[in-house]
Amino acid sequence: MLWEVSRPASREIPPSTLLGAAHFFPRHFRRDLKRLMRDARAVVMEGPLDEASTAKVIAAGKGSGGAALYDSAREKVHRVLGIYSAPLDVSQMLRDLVFGRQTEWLEQELRGLKPWAAFFGVWTRFRSREGWEHKMDLDVGRIAAQLGRPVAHLETIEEQIAALEAVPLERFRGFLQKDWRPYCEAYERHYLAGDLDALVAASRDFPTYCDAVIGARDPLLAARMEPHLLEGNALIVVGVAHCPLVLAELERRGFSVLPLRL
C-alpha cells in the first residue's frame, strides 16, 4: 500500500511516498517504516496522536446514545467478547466477586458514552482478543521521533472528532449484527496482498466507511498534502481506506502517482 507521488513538470522536486496505513493490524511493520523514514525529509500524518489529543477524544466520547447501541446487540457483544461463556469457572466467579460482574461494568461504561465511542469501546476489546494490537500510526510517530524527523498533521483532532460525530447510528448498529472475524480475515489478507480495490470492497460495511469520514474528508486531505508534496521527499501516512479518492484527487491536481514496493 505504497505510492510514489511526484510533480512531472518539475525534476527539481524529489518524489514523496504515500503510505496507506492499517490503523490496527495483527502484525507490525516497524522495520519497513524505519526504511521509509530513513531518507525522508519529513513525516506527514493524518492527525495528532499525543496525550492531549487522546484526552480530547475521550472527553468528546462521553455522553448519551451508547445505551441504544448496546441494547440493540447485547447478546452479540457478550458473545464476541467472551463474557460469561458457560460454564463459569472458579477464577471467573472470584473476579466477579472482587471486581463486579462483567456485564454490569461493561453496560455501565457503554451507557455513559456516545454511540461512536461505545462502538469503539466494544471493537477495541474485540480486536485485542483477536490479537489486533499493533497500531501503525503510533509506530510511525514513535519512529519519526527516534529518527528526529519533523512531523506535520493534515487535520486537527477537533476535525477528526467531528467526523466521528457525523457517522449515522444505523451504521454502528448494522455492523454490530455482522460476523466480525471474516471481515478481519479479509482485511488482513487484502492488505498484505496490496489489493486496494478488494480491501476497500471488504471495508464498505465498517461503520466509518461513510461520507462523513471518507468522501467528505478525502479531497481536503489531498489538498493539505499538496504543500508537503511540493517541498518533496515527504512520507505521508493516511488510513488506507482514504487512498482511492486521495490518489484520484492528487492526479487531478497534476501529480503523478505510481505504485511502490519495498
Sequence and secondary structure as in RCSB ss.txt:
>XXXX:A:sequence
MLWEVSRPASREIPPSTLLGAAHFFPRHFRRDLKRLMRDARAVVMEGPLDEASTAKVIAAGKGSGGAALYDSARE
KVHRVLGIYSAPLDVSQMLRDLVFGRQTEWLEQELRGLKPWAAFFGVWTRFRSREGWEHKMDLDVGRIAAQLGRP
VAHLETIEEQIAALEAVPLERFRGFLQKDWRPYCEAYERHYLAGDLDALVAASRDFPTYCDAVIGARDPLLAARM
EPHLLEGNALIVVGVAHCPLVLAELERRGFSVLPLRL
>XXXX:A:secstr
 EEEEE TT SSS  EEEEEE SSBSS  HHHHHHHHHT SEEEESS  SHHHHHHHHHHHBSSSHHHHHHHTHH
HHHHHTTTT SS  HHHHHHHHHH  HHHHHHHHHHTB HHHHHHHHHHHHHHHTT  B HHHHHHHHHHHHT  
EEESS HHHHHHHHHTS HHHHHHHHTS HHHHHHHHHHHHHHT HHHHHHHHTTSTT STTTTTTTHHHHHHHH
HHHHHH  EEEEEEGGGHHHHHHHHHHTT EEEEE  
